[in-house]
Amino acid sequence: MLEMSNVQANLKKLRTKWVENSNWTQVTLFDAIAFLSTEVAEVLDLYLRTQPYERNNPQSVTKDDFGEELADVVIMACSVADILDIDLGEALEAKMNKIDRKYS
């Protein structure tokens, strides 16, 4: 099994702590999917900032900037998976096996 299951479990513990220590309410599936799509859009926004057509003044975006936004994507993907009771390690392994069979 992939280590993603461990990542997912650790993130779930942290999110539980964050919710307990804040005024957050229970996140619904709709909320989690909306937050996930927002985080993906932020990755795209970083990329677009590096392009010449961005006001003819491309901005400097670092690897760390991308890493931070991609981490947000993973956190929100884990939230969606938790709400749906999906083990991402198992889901990733099954998907990679399916792709491997397709292209082998």
C-alpha positions in Angstrom: 0.0 0.0 0.0 1.2 3.5 -0.8 2.3 5.9 1.9 -0.6 8.2 1.0 -2.7 6.4 3.6 -0.3 7.6 6.3 -0.4 11.2 4.9 -4.1 11.1 4.9 -4.3 9.8 8.5 -1.9 12.4 9.8 -3.7 15.2 8.0 -7.0 14.0 9.4 -5.6 14.2 13.0 -4.3 17.7 12.3 -7.6 18.9 10.8 -9.4 17.5 13.8 -7.2 19.5 16.1 -7.6 22.7 14.0 -11.4 22.3 14.1 -11.4 21.8 17.8 -9.2 24.8 18.4 -11.1 27.2 16.1 -14.6 28.4 15.4 -14.8 26.2 12.3 -17.9 24.1 11.8 -18.0 20.7 10.3 -17.0 20.9 6.6 -19.5 19.4 4.2 -18.6 17.5 1.0 -19.7 20.5 -1.0 -17.4 22.8 1.0 -14.5 20.4 0.7 -14.9 20.1 -3.1 -15.3 23.9 -3.4 -12.1 24.4 -1.4 -10.3 21.8 -3.4 -11.2 23.5 -6.7 -10.1 26.8 -5.2 -6.7 25.4 -4.3 -6.2 23.9 -7.7 -7.1 27.3 -9.2 -4.4 28.9 -7.0 -1.8 26.6 -8.6 -2.9 27.6 -12.0 -2.8 31.3 -10.9 0.8 30.9 -9.8 1.7 29.4 -13.2 -0.1 32.2 -15.1 1.9 34.8 -13.1 5.1 33.4 -14.6 3.9 33.9 -18.2 4.9 36.9 -20.4 1.3 37.9 -21.1 0.7 38.6 -17.4 0.6 42.4 -17.9 3.9 42.1 -19.8 5.5 41.8 -16.4 6.0 38.1 -15.4 6.3 37.6 -11.7 8.9 35.5 -10.0 7.3 32.4 -8.5 9.4 30.0 -6.6 9.4 26.2 -6.3 8.3 26.8 -2.6 5.3 28.9 -3.8 4.2 25.9 -5.9 4.9 23.5 -3.1 2.8 25.4 -0.7 -0.2 25.6 -3.1 0.2 21.9 -4.0 0.2 21.0 -0.3 -3.1 22.8 0.0 -4.4 20.7 -2.9 -3.4 17.5 -1.1 -4.9 18.7 2.2 -8.2 19.4 0.5 -8.1 16.2 -1.5 -7.6 14.3 1.7 -10.6 16.1 3.2 -12.8 15.1 0.3 -11.5 11.5 0.6 -12.2 11.4 4.4 -15.8 12.7 4.0 -16.4 10.0 1.3 -14.5 7.3 3.4 -12.0 6.7 0.7 -8.5 5.5 1.5 -6.3 7.5 -0.9 -3.4 5.0 -0.7 -5.7 2.2 -1.9 -7.3 4.5 -4.5 -3.9 5.6 -5.9 -2.6 2.1 -6.0 -5.8 0.9 -7.9 -5.6 3.8 -10.3 -1.9 3.3 -11.0 -2.5 -0.4 -11.6 -5.3 0.5 -14.0 -3.1 2.9 -15.9 -0.3 0.3 -16.0 -2.5 -2.3 -17.5 -3.8 0.2 -20.1 -0.3 1.2 -21.2 1.6 -2.2 -20.8 
